[in-house]
Amino acid sequence: MKKYTIKFKYAFLLLLVISMSCDNLVDEQPISEIGFTEFWKTPNDAENGVAGAYDRMQKSFKANHYFWGEMRADNFHEGSGGATANNLELVFNDLTSGNDYFRWNNLYNLINQANLAIKYLPEIQGVNRSLLGEAYALRAFAYFHAIRVWGSVPVFTDPIENQNQELQRPRTNGTTIMNEVIIPDIIAAEGFMEQFANPYRFSKSSIFCLQAEVYMHLQDYNKAKEALDKFEALNEFTLTNSVQGWQNLFLNDIGEKIPSGITTINGPELELRGTGKIQSGSELILSINFDLLDTDRAAIYAIFMTGIPSFYISPALENKWRTKFPIDSTTWVNKYPTVAPQLTQKVSYTDNGVLLDSLAPVYGDWRYFLCREGDIDVLSQEIGEARSTKYQKTNAGLGFDDSDIVLYRYSGMKLLLAEAENRLGNTTKALELVNEIRTARMLPMVTLTEFGATIDDRENYILDERQLELLGEGKRWWDLMRTGKTIEVMNPILNTVPNGIPLTPQRIFSPIFDDHLIENPLLEQTLGYN
């Protein structure tokens, strides 16, 4: 069995590249003589080294954030006939070990860069302590994803720095990784971090968000609430309270600017197209930043709005959305007689031979129209045949995709806290949090009766609210996983879809990619994929 060959590159910053492909192993050059100890010497080295970890984060999550956290759930289904085999495996939950979406090369490069920082930063005189907090947070973030994707993975907490170190390790149980790596790391991250907020790097705010997600995954609702209470106490973020403000959190459309014909009842015409990169607002806690000046591009255009779509918004989600927020006037008025829709559209009519314009209400949840291809023209695409336009309204070259990946957003944290409060028996507080989001979105308030009679009923209601609010943000699969609802929600859908494969407890996790098994004989395939 060949040993892994490692190639060290030293340029503006030092990065570790671990080759995980047998083909690449043949072509690797000899290891560089430049040692790591020549790099981690100054505060500037420290800053560049941690920046290198964020570079690895870009590569790890630019597509996998959505493939791992979104596309196996009930938000999307099969797109056009040109969908790739790998994408079809996701929506059918028919995963195979040949699907290279489950390579972990870049994830371990991120982990190793964090390990280097954790080892060397304490030795650098005058180093910014927050950099060490970032390194711990980045490592925890990577391993937290790893155990949710594969269940158990090899563990490296010391950096790989030379070709003599052992790289072949067996999988370590996810529970062990959680207790011995992830939890200690998120606690250490909080202790070292001094910066309260940063939109593109870990800070106190986003570390508390990570802590909350970890503890919710463990169903430790008291600790999750404690983390979210500390996050709220920082008072760094607010909910957007307009249609345009919500859209500006996501939209990065470089297409031709076209008048939308849509207005809001409290504002000017809504710009739906051609806005260029905005992606800013008071709700954005942490995003992975992309810039056209960098060599890496995001994958959002390719996933959500490519010319030959692999993913359409699912009929299950569209029907749920329309049931909760009817798009016809009669049903809306009967259900919400005192709530006016937030969107209006220009309509033309003839009065005594004179052509006149008027404004007519657009019934339904305006988020639905902003996320769905065709906007308010729901007849332009049949249910289940619409792409998501949350990030982009028109087709554009993939080489121009500098869309940021939103990791943590204020409304998502509010609804996560609502889940924790509900599980702790604080029904009134949970409902207040749900209605904070409804108020900000100018949607009907939820009544206590509607909210549900039991903890499970209320949890399902909150999960539905998260599903609509966070569509396309890489959260839905993780929501179903941590609440134990993957099989309950997905199998009724998969049982009715041609080529759908019902989930089993073993197949909730993903297979290890074939090449990794070939390269490392100590690895065993995930149960359910043998």
C-alpha positions in Angstrom: 0.0 0.0 0.0 1.4 3.4 -1.0 1.9 6.0 1.6 0.2 9.3 1.2 2.5 11.9 -0.4 2.2 15.4 1.0 3.2 18.5 -0.8 3.9 21.7 1.2 3.6 25.0 -0.6 5.1 28.2 0.9 4.0 31.4 -0.8 2.1 34.2 0.8 1.0 31.8 3.4 1.7 28.1 4.1 -1.0 25.6 3.3 -1.1 21.9 3.7 -2.5 19.9 0.8 -3.1 16.3 1.5 -3.6 14.2 -1.6 -6.5 11.8 -1.4 -6.5 10.6 -5.0 -4.5 7.6 -6.2 -4.0 9.3 -9.5 -2.6 12.4 -7.8 -0.3 10.3 -5.7 1.6 9.1 -8.7 2.2 12.7 -9.9 3.1 14.4 -6.6 6.4 16.1 -6.4 8.9 15.5 -3.5 8.1 17.2 -0.2 9.4 20.7 0.2 12.4 21.3 2.4 10.7 24.5 3.8 9.5 23.7 7.3 6.5 24.9 9.2 8.7 26.3 11.9 10.0 28.9 9.5 6.5 30.3 9.0 4.6 30.6 12.3 6.9 33.3 13.8 5.2 36.7 13.7 1.7 38.1 14.3 1.6 38.7 10.5 2.3 35.0 10.0 -0.5 34.2 12.4 -3.0 36.4 10.6 -2.0 34.8 7.2 -2.1 31.3 8.6 -5.6 31.7 9.9 -6.7 33.4 6.7 -5.4 30.2 5.0 -7.9 28.2 7.0 -10.8 30.4 5.7 -9.4 29.7 2.2 -9.8 26.0 2.9 -13.3 26.7 4.3 -14.3 28.2 0.9 -13.2 25.1 -0.9 -14.8 22.7 1.5 -18.2 24.3 1.7 -18.8 26.2 -1.5 -21.0 23.4 -2.9 -21.1 20.9 0.0 -22.9 23.4 2.3 -25.9 22.7 0.1 -25.3 19.1 -1.0 -24.8 18.0 2.6 -27.3 20.2 4.4 -30.1 20.8 1.9 -30.5 18.5 -1.1 -31.2 15.3 0.7 -34.2 16.8 2.4 -37.7 17.7 1.2 -37.0 21.2 0.0 -35.9 20.1 -3.5 -36.4 17.3 -5.9 -35.3 16.1 -9.3 -34.7 18.9 -11.9 -34.5 18.5 -15.6 -33.6 15.5 -17.6 -30.0 16.8 -17.7 -29.5 16.4 -13.9 -26.2 14.8 -13.1 -26.0 11.3 -11.6 -24.5 12.7 -8.4 -27.3 15.2 -8.0 -29.9 12.6 -8.6 -28.4 10.5 -5.9 -29.0 13.3 -3.4 -32.7 13.9 -4.2 -33.5 10.2 -4.4 -31.4 9.5 -1.3 -29.8 6.7 -3.4 -26.2 7.6 -2.3 -23.3 5.5 -3.6 -19.7 5.4 -2.5 -18.7 6.6 -6.0 -20.3 10.0 -5.4 -17.5 12.5 -5.1 -19.6 15.0 -3.2 -18.5 12.8 -0.3 -14.8 13.3 -0.7 -13.3 14.8 2.4 -10.0 16.1 1.1 -10.7 19.8 1.5 -12.3 19.3 4.9 -9.2 17.7 6.2 -7.1 20.5 4.7 -9.2 22.9 6.7 -8.8 20.8 9.8 -5.0 20.6 9.4 -4.7 24.4 8.8 -6.6 24.9 12.1 -4.4 22.4 13.8 -1.3 24.3 12.7 -2.7 27.5 14.1 -3.7 25.8 17.4 -0.2 24.5 17.8 1.9 27.5 16.8 -0.2 30.6 17.7 0.5 30.3 21.5 4.2 30.5 20.8 4.0 33.8 18.9 4.7 36.8 21.0 2.1 39.5 20.7 -0.3 37.4 18.7 -4.0 38.4 18.6 -5.8 36.0 21.0 -8.9 36.1 18.8 -7.0 34.2 16.0 -6.7 31.2 18.3 -10.4 31.4 19.0 -11.0 31.4 15.3 -8.8 28.3 14.8 -10.7 26.4 17.5 -14.0 27.4 16.0 -13.0 26.4 12.5 -11.8 23.0 13.6 -15.0 22.5 15.6 -17.1 23.6 12.6 -15.3 21.1 10.3 -15.6 18.1 12.7 -19.2 19.0 13.5 -20.0 18.7 9.8 -18.0 15.5 9.5 -19.8 13.6 12.2 -23.2 14.7 10.8 -22.2 13.6 7.2 -20.4 10.4 7.9 -21.2 9.6 11.6 -17.6 8.7 12.4 -14.3 9.8 10.8 -10.6 9.7 11.4 -9.4 12.2 13.9 -6.4 14.5 13.6 -5.9 17.1 16.4 -2.1 17.5 15.8 -1.0 19.0 12.5 0.5 16.9 9.7 3.9 18.5 9.1 6.1 15.9 7.4 6.0 12.8 5.4 6.9 10.5 8.3 3.7 11.1 10.2 1.1 8.4 10.1 -1.9 9.3 8.0 -3.8 6.1 7.9 -6.2 6.1 10.8 -9.4 4.3 11.5 -12.8 6.0 12.0 -13.4 7.4 15.5 -17.0 7.3 16.8 -18.9 10.5 16.4 -19.8 10.6 20.1 -16.1 10.5 21.0 -15.3 13.3 18.5 -18.1 15.4 19.9 -17.0 15.0 23.6 -13.2 15.1 23.0 -12.9 17.6 20.2 -15.9 19.6 19.2 -17.2 20.6 22.7 -13.8 21.4 24.1 -13.1 23.4 20.9 -16.2 25.5 21.0 -15.6 26.3 24.7 -11.9 27.2 24.0 -13.1 29.4 21.0 -15.4 31.4 23.2 -12.6 31.9 25.8 -10.0 33.2 23.3 -12.4 35.3 21.2 -12.5 39.0 21.9 -14.3 40.3 18.8 -18.1 40.5 19.1 -19.1 40.4 15.4 -17.5 39.9 12.0 -19.5 39.1 8.9 -16.9 36.8 7.3 -14.9 35.4 10.2 -15.7 33.7 13.4 -16.5 36.0 16.3 -18.2 35.8 19.7 -21.6 36.0 17.9 -21.0 33.2 15.4 -19.2 31.0 18.1 -22.4 31.2 20.2 -24.4 30.2 17.1 -22.1 27.2 16.6 -22.4 26.3 20.2 -26.2 26.5 20.0 -26.3 24.2 16.9 -24.0 21.7 18.6 -26.0 21.6 21.8 -29.3 21.4 19.9 -27.9 18.4 17.9 -27.1 16.8 21.3 -30.6 17.7 22.5 -29.1 19.6 25.4 -31.6 22.4 25.3 -30.5 24.2 28.5 -27.0 24.7 27.1 -28.3 25.6 23.7 -30.5 28.3 25.3 -27.6 29.5 27.4 -25.5 30.0 24.2 -28.3 31.8 22.4 -29.0 34.0 25.4 -25.4 35.0 25.4 -25.6 35.7 21.7 -28.7 37.9 22.2 -27.0 39.8 25.0 -24.3 41.0 22.6 -27.1 43.0 20.9 -25.3 43.0 17.5 -28.1 42.0 15.1 -31.7 42.9 14.3 -34.4 41.4 12.1 -35.0 43.0 8.7 -38.5 44.4 8.5 -39.0 45.0 4.8 -39.4 42.9 1.7 -36.5 44.5 0.0 -34.3 44.3 3.1 -35.0 40.5 3.3 -34.2 40.0 -0.4 -31.0 42.0 -0.1 -29.6 39.5 2.4 -29.3 37.0 -0.4 -29.7 38.4 -3.9 -26.6 38.6 -6.1 -28.1 38.9 -9.6 -25.9 40.2 -12.3 -28.5 39.8 -15.0 -30.0 42.6 -17.0 -32.1 45.0 -14.9 -35.7 44.5 -15.7 -38.6 46.3 -13.9 -40.5 43.9 -11.7 -43.9 45.4 -11.9 -44.2 44.6 -8.2 -44.6 47.1 -5.4 -44.9 46.7 -1.7 -47.7 48.3 0.3 -45.2 50.3 2.3 -42.5 51.1 -0.2 -41.4 51.6 -3.8 -41.2 49.1 -6.6 -39.3 46.0 -5.6 -36.1 45.4 -7.6 -36.0 41.8 -8.5 -33.3 41.7 -11.1 -30.0 43.1 -12.0 -28.9 44.4 -8.6 -25.4 43.0 -8.7 -23.9 41.9 -5.4 -25.6 43.3 -2.4 -25.9 40.4 0.1 -25.9 42.7 3.2 -28.2 43.4 6.1 -28.7 43.4 9.8 -29.4 39.7 10.0 -26.2 38.3 8.6 -24.0 36.9 11.3 -21.5 34.8 9.4 -21.0 34.1 5.7 -18.3 32.5 3.6 -17.2 35.4 1.4 -16.4 35.1 -2.3 -14.9 37.9 -4.4 -14.3 38.1 -8.2 -10.7 39.1 -7.5 -10.1 35.6 -5.9 -9.5 32.5 -8.0 -12.3 30.5 -6.3 -15.9 30.9 -7.4 -19.0 30.1 -5.4 -21.4 27.3 -6.6 -24.7 28.9 -5.9 -25.5 29.8 -9.6 -24.6 26.2 -10.6 -26.8 24.6 -7.9 -29.9 26.8 -8.0 -30.1 28.7 -11.2 -28.1 26.9 -13.9 -29.5 26.6 -17.4 -30.0 22.8 -17.1 -31.3 22.6 -13.5 -30.6 19.6 -11.4 -32.9 20.8 -8.6 -36.5 22.2 -8.6 -38.3 23.3 -5.5 -40.3 20.2 -4.4 -44.0 19.9 -4.8 -44.2 18.9 -1.1 -42.7 22.3 -0.1 -44.7 24.3 -2.6 -48.0 22.8 -1.4 -47.1 23.3 2.3 -46.3 26.9 1.6 -49.5 27.5 -0.3 -51.6 25.8 2.3 -50.1 27.9 5.1 -50.3 31.1 3.1 -52.9 30.8 0.4 -52.2 32.5 -2.9 -55.9 32.9 -3.9 -57.9 35.9 -2.6 -60.9 33.9 -1.3 -58.9 31.4 0.8 -56.5 34.1 2.1 -59.3 36.5 3.2 -61.2 33.6 4.9 -58.1 32.5 6.7 -56.5 35.9 7.5 -59.4 38.5 7.2 -57.4 41.3 8.9 -54.0 40.9 7.2 -53.2 42.6 4.0 -50.7 41.0 1.6 -47.4 42.9 1.3 -47.0 42.8 -2.4 -49.1 44.4 -5.1 -48.9 44.2 -8.9 -49.8 46.7 -11.6 -52.9 45.6 -13.6 -54.5 47.3 -16.5 -58.2 47.7 -17.2 -60.4 49.7 -19.5 -63.0 52.2 -18.2 -65.3 53.7 -20.8 -62.7 53.0 -23.4 -59.8 54.4 -21.5 -56.9 52.2 -20.5 -56.0 52.6 -16.9 -53.6 51.1 -14.4 -54.3 50.0 -10.9 -52.6 48.1 -8.1 -53.9 44.6 -7.1 -52.8 42.7 -4.0 -50.6 39.6 -4.5 -51.9 37.0 -2.0 -49.6 34.6 -0.3 -46.3 34.7 1.5 -44.0 37.2 -0.4 -41.0 35.1 0.5 -42.5 32.3 -1.7 -42.6 34.6 -4.7 -39.1 35.9 -4.1 -37.7 32.4 -3.8 -39.5 30.9 -6.8 -38.8 31.2 -10.5 -41.4 33.3 -12.1 -41.9 35.6 -9.1 -45.6 36.5 -8.7 -46.4 34.8 -12.0 -47.1 31.4 -10.5 -48.5 30.1 -13.7 -45.2 30.5 -15.5 -43.9 27.3 -13.8 -45.9 24.4 -12.7 -45.7 23.2 -9.1 -42.5 21.2 -8.8 -40.9 22.7 -11.9 -39.6 26.0 -10.6 -36.0 26.7 -9.8 -35.1 28.7 -6.6 -34.4 32.3 -7.3 -33.5 33.4 -3.8 -29.9 34.2 -4.9 -30.3 34.9 -8.5 -33.2 35.7 -10.9 -31.5 35.2 -14.3 -29.0 32.8 -15.8 -25.4 34.0 -15.7 -22.0 32.6 -16.3 -20.7 30.5 -13.5 -17.4 32.3 -13.7 -19.1 35.4 -12.3 -20.5 33.7 -9.2 -19.1 35.6 -6.2 -22.2 34.9 -4.0 -21.5 34.6 -0.3 -22.7 31.5 1.5 -24.8 32.5 4.5 -23.9 30.2 7.4 -25.7 31.9 10.4 -28.6 34.4 10.2 -30.5 36.1 13.0 -33.9 34.8 12.1 -32.5 31.2 12.1 -31.1 31.7 15.5 -34.4 33.1 16.8 -36.3 30.1 15.6 -33.6 27.8 17.0 -34.1 29.4 20.4 -37.9 28.9 19.9 -37.2 25.2 19.5 -35.1 25.1 22.7 -37.7 27.1 24.7 -40.4 24.7 23.5 -38.5 21.7 24.5 -37.9 23.3 27.9 -41.6 23.7 28.4 -41.6 27.5 27.8 -44.5 27.6 25.3 -45.3 31.2 25.7 -41.7 32.3 25.0 -41.4 29.9 22.1 -44.6 31.4 20.5 -43.3 34.9 21.1 -40.1 34.1 19.2 -42.1 32.6 16.3 -44.2 35.7 16.2 -41.2 38.0 16.2 -40.3 36.5 12.9 -43.9 36.7 11.6 -44.0 40.4 12.7 -40.7 41.2 10.9 -42.0 39.5 7.8 -45.4 41.3 8.0 -47.2 37.9 8.0 -50.2 36.8 10.1 -49.5 36.1 13.8 -49.6 32.5 15.0 -52.2 31.8 17.7 -51.6 29.4 20.6 -54.2 27.0 19.2 -52.5 27.0 15.8 -49.1 26.6 17.4 -50.1 23.1 18.7 -51.2 21.3 21.8 -48.1 19.2 22.5 -44.3 19.8 22.5 -44.0 17.6 19.4 -46.8 19.5 17.6 -45.1 22.8 18.4 -41.7 21.5 17.3 -43.1 20.5 14.0 -44.6 24.0 13.6 -41.3 25.7 14.3 -39.5 23.4 11.9 -42.0 24.4 9.2 -41.3 28.0 10.0 -37.6 27.4 9.7 -38.1 25.5 6.4 -39.9 28.5 4.8 -37.6 31.2 6.2 -34.3 29.3 5.6 -35.1 27.7 2.2 -31.9 27.2 0.2 -29.6 28.0 3.2 -28.3 24.5 3.9 -30.2 23.9 7.1 -33.2 21.6 6.4 -31.4 18.2 6.4 -29.7 19.0 9.7 -33.0 20.1 11.2 -34.5 16.8 10.3 -31.5 14.9 11.5 -31.2 16.5 14.9 -34.9 16.2 15.7 -35.0 12.5 14.5 -37.4 13.2 11.7 -35.5 12.3 8.6 -37.3 8.9 8.1 -40.7 10.3 9.2 -40.6 13.2 6.8 -38.6 11.7 3.9 -39.9 8.2 3.4 -43.5 9.1 2.5 -42.0 11.2 -0.2 -39.4 8.8 -1.3 -41.9 5.9 -1.4 -43.9 7.8 -4.1 -41.0 9.0 -6.2 -39.7 6.8 -9.0 -36.1 5.9 -8.2 -36.5 7.1 -4.6 -34.8 4.9 -2.0 -36.5 5.0 1.5 -34.1 5.8 4.3 -33.0 3.4 6.9 -31.3 4.4 10.2 -28.0 3.4 8.8 -28.4 5.4 5.5 -29.1 8.7 7.3 -25.3 9.0 7.3 -23.4 9.1 4.0 -20.9 6.7 2.4 -17.2 7.1 2.5 -15.9 7.9 -1.0 -14.4 4.9 -2.7 -10.9 6.4 -3.2 -10.6 7.0 0.6 -11.3 3.3 1.2 -8.7 2.3 -1.3 -6.0 4.6 0.1 -6.6 3.7 3.7 -7.3 0.1 4.5 -8.1 1.0 8.1 -11.4 2.6 7.1 -14.6 0.7 7.0 -17.6 1.7 4.9 -20.6 3.3 6.6 -23.2 0.8 7.6 -25.9 0.5 4.9 -23.5 1.0 2.0 -21.5 -2.2 2.0 
